[in-house]
Each structure stands twice: as C-alpha cells, then as structure tokens.
Amino acid sequence: MNNQKMQKLLNSEHTYYAHRTDSNSKELLSDHLKLTYRYYEKMKKTKNLETITKSIIKETFSVEDKLTEFIYNMFEEAIYYHDIGKINPLFQKNKMDNDLKIKTEVIDDTHAALSARIYIDSEMNEIQKYEEKNILPKKERFIIRYVAYYFGYVISRHHSDLEDLMHFEKAIQNKNIPNCFKGQDILYEKQLDRIGDATKEMMPDAISLYILCKLLYSVLITADFYATYEYMTGHEINIEDCKNSKLFDKYEESELMKHIRKYEKGKEEIEGINKLRSDIFLETEKNLLENLDNDIFYIEAPTGAGKTNMAINLAKHIYQKSDSIKAINYIFPFNNIIEQTASVFDEYFINGKDYIVDNSTTAIITEESEQIDYEAEYLKVAFRQYPITITSHVNLFDTLFGTGKEANYGLYSLIGSVIVIDEIQTYSNEIWKEIIYMFSKYSKLLNIKFIIMSATLPRLDYLLNEDVASFCSLIQNTNKYYENPIFKDRVKLNFDLLNKKISELSTSEKYLFYVFLKTLFKFDVVIFRNLYFNLDKNNRRNLKNILSIFSSNGKVVIIEDNLDVLYEVTDKVLVIKNGSVLLNGDTKEELINVSLLLNNSIVPPTLPYITYLAKENKNVKLFYHTDIRDIIKDIYKHV
C-alpha cells in the first residue's frame, strides 16, 4: 500500500487529532489511521481476507491478476484513508479544540464525505498518470474509476448506515478541499469526473460488487471500532482465530454418539423412532462426506427426526475437514427455538467459551473469574468471536442483506463458516428464489457452507436458472421416512373444539377459535387490542403460536396498555402519551428506558424494571432479558 503522500501531509507543520477523551487527552490522526490499519491486518490474517477479497474482485470485474492486485490495493487504501477528512480545519477546531489558524473554504466540521473525496481524488490522480502514458485500456480505466467511486462511497458512510447513492456524487462534488492540501500532489486537478459511459462488456457483476462493497464496509467499521475502543479504554482487543481442534470432543464422547456408532457397526440394536433417527443421521453423514466440495446442503426430514443433532454432526465434519472453515452459525426463526437449542448445546459445549447465544435477549456468559470485563465480553458477542454462534433468522438476514451499521459488523465474521439454517419455509415462497440465489453467491465468494433444514423443504436449487453454486440433497428418498408410520402418525390434530357448541366454549376458547379462523385468510395487517385479555398461561402460549402464522405473511399490530405484553411478543414499539411520541423503535432497545417511562407515570415492563432497580439501587450491572430465568442466571453468575 502506498500512503507516503498522506504520511508527508500528516507530518507537516500542523498537528491533526482524531479523537479526544473526557479528560481532553487527544489521539493523533496519524496514530489512529495506523492503528485502524493494524487491526485490519490482524483481521486479514485470521480470515484469509486477501485471498477472499481478490477472488471477489475477479468475480466482479472479470480481470487479470495485475488489475486485481491494483484494485486490491485500492481496497486496503480505503481502510487507511477512512478518516483523512479529519484534517478539516473546522473539524479540528470544533471537535478537537485544535485551532490550526488556517483560512479555508470548508463550510462544515464533518469529515466522512471529505475523506471520500480525498480518497477518490488521490486514486484519480494515480489513474491519470497511467492514462497520460496511454498504458491503460479503456475497460481498465473505466473499472478503476468505478471502483474508486464505490469505495469512496463506503468511506463516506463509515459512521452511518448504508443508503442509496443518489446524494453521494453531489456531496463530494460540493465538498471544498482545505488549503493545506494544495501542492501536495494528492488532489485530482480536474473536476471530479463521472464514472463515464460503459459498454455492456465493461459492467461489473452487480451482486458480486454489492458483496465486495459490503465486505469493505464491514471490515472498515470493525477495524475503526477496534482502534477507537483501544484508544478510549486503553485495552487492546484480541482478534482470535476461533478454530478449536477439541471443540467436538465432548460431543463425540456423548452417550448418544456412542449408541449411534455401535448401531452403525452392527453391535447394538435400536428400535422405534430412535432407529429411524439413527438411519437419517448416518445417511446424511455419508452423503455429506461424499460431497464435501458442494456449497449448499439440504436436509428435508420429518418433525422429530433429530435435525438439531444431525446438524451438529454435519457441521462438525465440515469444520474438522477444512482448515479454512473456522466458525459455525446455527440460525433459527424464533427465540423460543433458540433457547431450546441452547439447552441441547449445553450437553456438548461450554456456554461462553465454545458457543454463544446472540438473540439480544440472552445473558452474556463468561468464564468464572473475580474480574469480568463486561465490555470486552460484549464485544466478543457483537463481533462473534466464538467457534459457535446461535442466533436468529432476523440477525442473519440483517447481516447478509441489511444496510445498518451494527448488522454489518457481523458480515466479516461469517467468512469461512458453516451456516445451519432451520425452518427456512417460514419465509414466503415468493422470495425463495432470491434467498437461495444470494446464499449461493455468498457461499462462493465468502467461503461459506450452508446447511438448510426443514420438515417441508422445496428443492430450492430448482428455482435458479443458472448454476451459481453447487447443491447437494443429503437425503435421497425422503418418502422412505415421511411414510413411515412412526413419523406419519406422530402429529395428530385435535378436533375437540369442533365437537362443542358455541355456547359451550369458554371465553378463551372462543377468542382463540376466532383468531385461528382469521389465519385462513390473507391479511396485510392484523390489529389486536389488549392481546391477552381473559387468557390463561396455556392459551397465551397458543395465541403466540397463532401470531407467528400471521407475522410470517403480514404485519401484526398490538394496541396495549400493559408493556409486559409488548416487551414479550413485539419486535417494534411505539409509546404515545397525550398525543406525543415517547418511544419509537426496536422493542428490546426502547422499553429498557425505564427512567423515561417512570418519569411519565407509565408502568415499565417487569423484567427491564428488575434490571433497572439492580443498577440504580444496588449498583449491580445486570443485562436486559426477556425471560425471568435468564435474569436469575445472570444474578447467580455475576452478583
């Protein structure tokens, strides 16, 4: 990477700062840029980022090695240049209390868009030198300009979420450059060019470009966060290679595995449902081992077939047989399934060491020690520095397809991983084609192996018109298991309500029956008032299951005075008092604002209130939870 010009500028007569603490200690801008890049280099090493990034570049632009190397250098320079706009005299004066006494045409004290403009200027300046020598073909000139523009856009958004590019060009065109850059051979002397006209042959692969830009964004914001955190706290973040050769030792020695292996060798007889489970287990294992070069694996098996155990075994084989696979992610649609799965994992792995649950509702578990660095442990969860992560569909899809900053922290961690997705049929079949297409692209470009499981799984590869990635169905004849009486008759319908007259139904039964009938019709929005009115605990659980049916096809709106109900069942919340909006956003983030609710004479949800009281009255640092059992665990663990 060539940043000599920038170093010369930063080492000029003026002193530039990047951050300052409450004590007014200041960090040099040059130190921050170096530290950010140093963290990037650590990340590059643990995830083999250089190979991954170059592969994406080739896929995106169909270029030779020489141009691939050039673009890869631009990728790394974007990491280094990300905060160069902090050289802005107004930023230094207003944000760093550092009056440089420089006259400038800059009219604001921001730095992100200016950093993007300086980065693009610098790259365009280099490109111009090649163009003047007439050694760059038209296609290569176009590609490099294109890359500079998009990488510059990522730089401009590194303190915020990604958005469309409509305002980006205008923002950088109008961004005045500080006088201190003059004569530094950095700026592009001409007015910033548009990307220019392109033929069809010049255009990049759009999805690959999308993944390349998201990868740069993820790596940049992560490295920048690490560097800033180290300066602010004085604590270096240990970026670990999570590969653990002994991860599955306890699983291999479990009674379950011993019985399956004895059955496999003909040394033990198994009957009934356990025989069928063992047969499916061994068939999926055999087919996986024969097809390890594939990218996406399917398991379609009946409810009760033991898919969780199958998935652990399959992920184990991929993890152990590939040096480049260093993490495993188990993805489930609902929090209650995540919690059930976590209890299974407790038999084979150590929570807080081998695996972590990341669903925003579960306590952070750490190893026993007298001193616990809560911030460090939180960072390990946020950036998924664990061999195994159990999380939700929402978290995964936010990471792969979302534009939010926090969601994209996790993209980098997915490189070189196994992703097990359960119950994918919970998503509308209208978007299955798009989902599987994006899975196939991510698997190819980021070295991800997908295992997709369901009791009602369509052949998703048939939805694609082209061979993007390789697929493998791990059960060849599913009817062999579905038609077996043990599975076929395992689930029975209860028609008791149909045998009752309306007058004989309880209030709860009438309500549930009415709501269930509504699920037979397609609605965009369903509105409930006082959701749990007159319902006992059991019927509340039944109603939540019905709501999950509604929410998979449309929106569920609940108007409720009891915030406990909203905290338990909703994703988004809007709290209004006297016509004014008090809270609006993610439920688990907004309803923990207990002090605001109390100040407005609103009864807060019970569980956040417990945590609030522990913090305020006892100075005990608990985490916010949605299950009383998790609070009890948290108290037991840390109090």
Number of C-alpha atoms within 10 A of each C-alpha: 11 10 11 9 13 19 11 10 16 18 12 11 8 14 15 25 21 22 19 16 12 7 6 10 10 18 18 14 20 20 14 21 19 14 20 23 23 16 23 22 15 17 20 17 14 18 22 14 21 14 12 19 22 20 17 21 26 19 18 19 22 16 16 10 12 9 17 19 16 12 21 20 14 22 23 18 18 25 24 25 21 29 27 23 25 23 25 26 27 26 22 22 14 13 16 21 14 17 15 16 10 13 11 14 13 18 11 13 17 17 21 23 26 30 26 31 31 25 29 28 22 21 23 24 18 15 18 17 12 14 14 9 8 10 11 15 10 12 15 16 18 18 20 18 19 17 21 24 23 20 23 29 27 28 25 24 19 21 14 14 15 18 13 8 10 8 9 18 17 10 15 21 14 12 19 16 19 18 14 16 14 10 8 11 13 20 20 19 11 10 8 14 12 10 16 9 9 12 8 7 9 15 16 17 14 11 15 20 18 13 22 25 18 23 22 22 28 24 24 27 24 25 23 25 16 23 24 18 16 15 19 16 10 9 12 13 14 12 15 14 16 18 18 14 9 10 21 18 11 14 20 15 11 12 11 12 16 13 15 22 16 13 17 14 8 10 10 11 11 15 9 8 16 13 14 19 23 23 17 22 22 18 15 22 19 14 16 22 14 9 15 16 13 16 23 25 23 23 24 24 23 21 15 14 22 17 21 17 17 21 23 17 20 21 24 17 16 21 25 17 11 11 10 18 22 24 26 26 25 24 23 23 20 15 17 10 14 21 18 10 17 18 12 13 21 12 12 18 19 16 19 18 15 20 25 28 25 18 18 18 16 22 24 21 21 18 11 9 8 6 7 12 9 15 11 15 15 15 13 19 20 16 19 25 23 23 20 27 21 22 24 24 21 15 19 22 12 18 22 18 16 17 17 14 20 18 21 27 24 23 25 24 21 26 25 26 25 27 25 23 22 23 18 21 16 16 14 10 13 8 10 18 16 13 16 19 22 18 19 23 18 22 25 21 20 24 18 24 28 23 22 21 22 19 18 15 15 15 11 16 22 11 13 15 9 9 11 17 18 15 19 19 19 23 22 13 10 14 11 10 20 18 12 14 10 14 17 13 10 11 10 7 5 7 8 7 13 9 8 10 8 11 8 11 13 11 13 17 15 15 17 18 15 11 16 17 9 14 15 9 8 11 14 10 12 16 10 12 11 12 20 19 11 12 17 11 9 8 16 17 13 14 20 15 11 16 18 16 13 23 16 13 16 14 14 17 16 17 14 15 14 15 16 17 15 21 24 16 15 14 12 16 21 15 19 11 11 6 7 8 10 14 18 14 13 13 18 21 16 18 26 20 16 21 14 15 17 12 9 11 10 16 15 21 21 15 19 23 19 18 20 22 14 17 14 11 8 9 10 15 16 22 20 22 22 21 13 12 11 18 21 11 14 20 16 9 15 16 10
